[in-house]
Amino acid sequence: PIFNPAHAYVDLFVGYTTKLYRDRVRARFQLNVKNVQENGGGLQATQAFPDGTPLAYRIVDPRQFINALAFEL
């Protein structure tokens, strides 16, 4: 069997809303961070043959930073 300790996956975001162009356009800036605790991606074994060699893997996503900007007229 393949054992792995329990993991907690955390995503964070922070946003800021302001008005631009003499209060005509509303703008929202947002930063999203996915998998905050993950240092790097990779493969993790999920199944194994009876002799212990890995059979199947899952992809562990690395930490991602996503910037978003939205305008409302």
N, C-alpha and C positions, 0 to 999 in steps of 0.2 A: 504493500500500500504506500501511497504518497501522502505525507503529512505536511501541513503548512500552518503556521500560527495564524490566528485571526488578524484581519487587516481592517482598518477604517479608512475609507476613501473620502477625501474632503475636497469640495470645490468652493471657491470664494469669488465674490464679485464686489466691486465698489463702483458707484455711479455718481455723476454730478450733472445737474440740470441748471442751465442759465439762459438768459435772453440776449440775443445779438441784434445788431442793426436797428438801434433805437426801439428795442422791445418788439420788433416785428417778427423775428424768427426765434423759436425756442429750440435750443440745442441740448442734446443729452450725450454725455461722454461716459463710457462704461469700460471697465477692465475686468475681464473674467480670467480666473486661474483655475485650470482643471488639474486634478491629481496633485494637490499642493505638497503632499509628503513624498511623492515619488521623485527620485533623483534621476533615473534614466530608464528607458524602456528595455524590453528584452522578451525572452521567452521563458515560460514557466511550465514544467511538466504537469500534466493533469491525469494521465493514465500511464500504466507500465505493463510490459509483458511479464509473465511469471518469473523470468530470470532477473528482473529488475531494470532492464533497459527501457528507456522512455518510449511510449507508443504515441501519445498525443500531447500537444502543447497548446497554451493559450498565449496571446500577445498581451503583454503588460504595457499599457500606453505611458509614454513619458509625460512629464509636466508640460502643460501648454498654456501660453499666454495669448489671449484674444482681446483685441481692442475693437470697440464698436462706437459708432457715431451716428446719431439720428437727428434729423431736422424736422420741425413741424412749422408750417407756414401759417 
